[in-house]
Amino acid sequence: MGPTRLRYTMIGFIVGVVIVYLEALPTGVRFAAPFYGAGLGLLIDNMIVRIKQKRGKDE
């Protein structure tokens, strides 16, 4: 796992941990939030990599 991919995964996980402390959400969603956040971080990183690859091909 590259440093960028790990960075986005950890940022998503940390945001998910913060969401655990919100009382407005149902319990199941709150405790799964760190894993959802990590997955979203990986998706965002993948989109960024694809955009950079497309820009590199166009030039």
N, C-alpha and C positions, 0 to 999 in steps of 0.2 A: 504494500500500500504506500503510495507516494505521499510526500509531505503535504501537498495541497489537499489531496483526498482525505487524509487524516484530519487536517485542520477543519474542513467543512463538516466532517462527521462529528467531531468533538464539539463544535459550535452548536450544531443541531441537538446533540445530546444534552448539553448544558441548558439550552433553551427549554428542552423538554423537562429537565429537572425543575426548572423554575415554574413550569406549568403545573407540576405536581402539587405545589403549594396553593394553587387557586381553589377556592372552595366552591365556585359556581359550577364546575364541571362534574359530571358523574364519576364515580370512583374508578370504574374500569378504564375510562378514557384517561383519567389523570395518571394512573400508574403505568399506562402503556405509552405515555407521551414521550419519554426519553428515547424509546425505540423508534417511534414515528419521527422524531426530530433527527435522529441519526440517519434514517432512511431518506428523509428530505434533503439532508446535507449531501448525501451521496448523489441524489438526483440532480441537485443544483450544480455540483462539481462536474458531473457528466455533461450537462448542458453547456457549461463554460468551456470544457475541453472541446466539444463538438464545434462550438462557434469559433474558437481559435483555429481549429483545423480547417474549417471552411474559409476563413480569412487567409490562411496560408496558401491554400490551393488557388485562390483568385489572384493572388499577386504574382 
